[in-house]
Amino acid sequence: MRLYIDIGNSNIHIGKGNGQIEKTYRFKTDQTKSGDEYHTLLAYLFEDVTAVIIASVVPQLNTAFKTFITKYFGITPVFVGPGIKTGVEIKTDYPQQVGADLGAAAAGAVATYHKNCVIIDMGTATTFTYVEKNVIKGVSITIGLDTSKQALVSGTSQLLQFEFEVPKKVLGTNTIEALNAGLLYGHAHQVMGFVEAIKRDYGNDDVAVIVTGGASQLIDSLLPEDYIIDDLLILRGLAAIYDKNKKALR
């Protein structure tokens, strides 16, 4: 049994399985927690686990996770990074700057869906990654949906905290409806606009569009039906990456 761990800025998403994701768990990211504290929180997930692979964009937690997993379970976790085969080539100006999460998402997309993909990852930031013939050609990064909400509420004294709810119309008739309409429709149209711009710029309509990340479910109903919503994409990528490297890791 293996654990597939995606350490993001907002959440730690964990999958458990043996090549397939059988169970998933989600925890809030807390950079102040020590390795021992994470051990207390996550120890129950390690029953029957013999291998761990991690994609992390929070360097402060890498040591904490490596320490407690090695100390308490005798497993040396594999971190996605240089020297690890992903099945996806990165052709950008500085490939080392492409986050492990984006690499894992691309690996999951090409292994599961199509060699040509536009991947939208909706987390703390919303990222757009274009993959053509298993090669990452470029990335765009913009503010995430929940981050937009928090920035708007914290900077506007008359706005109260509110819960996201999919709007029935593009215009609201009260403040809460207007906020939901603006943020959710706005983000959905931003996603669709980016997808069309990427297709146009690269002259390629033969792409799978995959939307992932914690906020993806909020705009699912506002997106075209052929867009794929897959909240497990990074975990699927970690499973695919581990399989590509398991002989070398033994």
C-alpha positions in Angstrom: 0.0 0.0 0.0 1.2 3.5 -0.8 0.5 7.1 0.2 0.4 9.8 -2.4 0.7 13.2 -0.7 0.1 16.6 -2.3 1.3 19.4 0.1 -0.2 22.6 -1.1 -0.3 26.1 0.4 -3.9 25.7 1.7 -4.4 22.0 1.9 -2.6 18.7 2.2 -4.4 16.2 0.0 -3.6 12.5 0.6 -4.5 9.4 -1.5 -4.0 5.8 -0.4 -3.9 2.8 -2.7 -1.7 0.5 -4.7 -1.4 2.2 -8.1 -5.0 3.4 -7.9 -6.4 6.0 -5.5 -8.7 4.0 -3.2 -9.2 6.5 -0.4 -8.6 10.2 0.0 -8.1 12.6 2.9 -7.7 16.4 3.1 -6.2 18.5 5.9 -5.4 22.1 6.3 -1.8 23.1 5.7 -0.1 24.4 8.8 3.5 25.4 8.4 3.9 25.8 12.1 3.4 22.1 12.9 6.4 20.0 13.7 7.1 16.6 12.3 5.9 15.0 15.6 2.7 17.0 15.4 2.1 15.8 11.8 2.8 12.3 13.0 0.1 12.5 15.6 -2.3 13.9 13.0 -1.6 11.4 10.2 -0.3 8.2 11.9 -3.5 6.3 11.3 -3.1 6.6 7.5 0.2 4.6 7.5 -1.2 1.2 8.4 0.1 -1.3 5.8 1.9 1.5 3.9 5.3 0.5 2.4 6.0 3.6 0.2 5.3 7.3 0.1 5.6 9.8 -2.7 5.1 13.6 -2.2 4.6 16.6 -4.4 5.2 19.7 -2.2 5.1 23.4 -2.9 5.7 24.2 0.8 9.5 23.7 1.3 9.1 24.5 5.1 7.2 21.2 5.5 9.4 18.9 3.5 11.8 18.3 6.4 9.0 17.8 8.8 7.4 15.1 6.6 10.6 13.4 5.7 11.6 13.3 9.4 8.4 11.9 10.9 7.9 9.4 8.0 11.4 8.1 8.3 11.5 8.2 12.1 8.2 6.5 12.9 7.6 4.2 9.9 11.1 3.5 8.5 10.1 4.7 5.0 12.1 7.2 3.0 9.6 9.3 1.2 10.1 10.2 -2.5 9.8 13.8 -3.4 8.9 14.8 -6.9 11.8 16.9 -8.2 15.0 16.6 -10.2 16.0 13.0 -11.0 12.5 11.7 -10.8 10.9 10.4 -14.0 7.4 11.9 -14.6 6.7 11.0 -18.2 6.4 14.7 -18.9 9.1 16.9 -20.3 9.3 20.6 -19.2 10.3 23.1 -21.9 10.2 26.4 -20.1 13.0 29.0 -19.5 13.6 27.7 -16.0 12.2 24.1 -15.7 13.3 23.9 -12.1 10.8 26.7 -11.3 7.9 24.6 -12.4 6.3 23.4 -9.2 6.1 19.8 -8.2 2.3 20.0 -8.1 2.2 21.2 -11.7 4.5 18.4 -12.8 2.4 15.9 -11.0 -0.8 17.2 -12.4 0.6 17.1 -16.0 1.8 13.5 -15.3 -1.7 12.6 -14.2 -3.4 14.3 -17.2 -1.3 12.6 -19.8 -1.5 9.2 -18.1 -5.2 9.4 -17.7 -6.6 11.6 -20.5 -4.6 12.9 -23.4 -1.1 13.8 -24.5 -2.4 17.4 -25.2 -4.0 19.1 -22.3 -4.9 22.4 -20.7 -4.8 21.9 -17.0 -6.5 24.3 -14.6 -5.5 23.9 -11.0 -7.8 25.9 -8.7 -6.1 26.3 -5.3 -4.6 29.3 -3.4 -3.6 30.4 -6.9 -5.3 29.4 -10.2 -2.8 28.0 -12.6 -3.1 27.2 -16.3 -0.6 24.6 -17.7 -0.4 23.7 -21.4 0.9 20.3 -22.3 1.5 19.3 -25.9 2.7 15.8 -26.8 3.7 15.2 -23.2 5.7 18.4 -23.0 4.8 21.3 -20.6 5.1 24.3 -22.9 4.1 27.1 -20.5 2.1 28.2 -17.4 0.0 31.1 -16.4 -0.6 32.0 -12.7 -3.4 34.2 -11.4 -5.2 34.7 -8.1 -7.3 31.9 -6.8 -11.0 31.9 -6.2 -10.9 31.8 -2.4 -8.0 34.1 -2.3 -10.0 36.6 -4.4 -12.9 36.3 -1.9 -10.7 36.9 1.1 -8.9 39.9 -0.5 -12.3 41.5 -1.4 -13.9 40.9 2.0 -10.8 42.0 4.0 -10.4 45.2 2.0 -14.0 46.3 2.1 -15.4 47.1 5.5 -19.1 46.9 4.5 -18.9 43.3 3.1 -19.6 40.4 5.5 -18.0 37.0 5.2 -20.2 34.8 3.1 -20.2 31.2 1.8 -19.9 30.5 -1.9 -23.1 29.4 -3.6 -23.5 28.9 -7.3 -25.5 31.8 -8.6 -28.7 31.3 -10.6 -28.0 34.3 -12.8 -25.0 36.3 -13.9 -26.3 39.4 -12.0 -27.5 39.3 -8.4 -30.3 41.4 -6.8 -28.7 41.5 -3.3 -25.1 41.8 -2.0 -24.5 38.1 -1.4 -25.9 37.1 -4.8 -23.8 39.9 -6.5 -20.7 38.6 -4.8 -21.3 35.0 -5.7 -22.2 36.0 -9.3 -19.1 38.2 -9.7 -16.6 35.8 -8.2 -17.9 32.5 -9.5 -19.1 33.6 -13.0 -16.0 35.8 -13.2 -13.7 32.9 -12.4 -15.5 30.6 -14.7 -15.3 33.0 -17.6 -11.6 33.6 -16.8 -11.0 29.9 -17.1 -12.9 29.6 -20.4 -11.1 32.7 -21.8 -7.7 31.3 -20.9 -8.5 27.9 -22.5 -9.6 29.6 -25.8 -6.6 31.9 -25.7 -4.2 29.0 -25.2 -5.8 27.0 -28.0 -5.5 30.0 -30.3 -1.9 30.9 -29.4 -0.7 27.3 -29.9 -2.9 26.5 -32.9 -4.2 23.4 -31.3 -7.9 22.5 -30.7 -7.1 18.8 -30.0 -6.8 19.2 -26.2 -8.4 17.8 -23.1 -9.4 20.5 -20.6 -9.0 19.2 -17.1 -10.0 21.3 -14.0 -8.7 20.3 -10.6 -8.1 21.7 -7.2 -10.3 22.4 -4.2 -12.3 25.2 -5.8 -13.1 23.3 -9.0 -16.4 22.0 -7.7 -17.7 25.5 -7.2 -17.7 26.4 -10.9 -18.3 23.0 -12.3 -21.8 23.8 -13.4 -20.7 27.1 -15.0 -18.2 25.4 -17.4 -18.7 23.6 -20.7 -19.8 20.0 -20.4 -16.7 18.7 -22.2 -14.4 20.1 -19.5 -13.2 17.3 -17.1 -13.4 18.0 -13.4 -10.9 15.8 -11.6 -10.1 16.6 -8.0 -7.7 13.7 -7.8 -5.5 14.7 -10.8 -2.3 15.4 -8.8 -2.8 12.2 -6.8 -3.2 10.2 -10.0 -0.1 11.9 -11.3 1.8 10.8 -8.2 0.6 7.2 -8.7 1.8 7.3 -12.3 5.2 8.8 -11.3 5.8 6.3 -8.6 5.1 3.5 -11.1 7.6 4.9 -13.5 10.3 5.0 -10.8 9.5 2.0 -8.6 12.3 -0.2 -10.0 14.9 2.5 -9.2 13.4 3.1 -5.8 13.6 -0.5 -4.5 
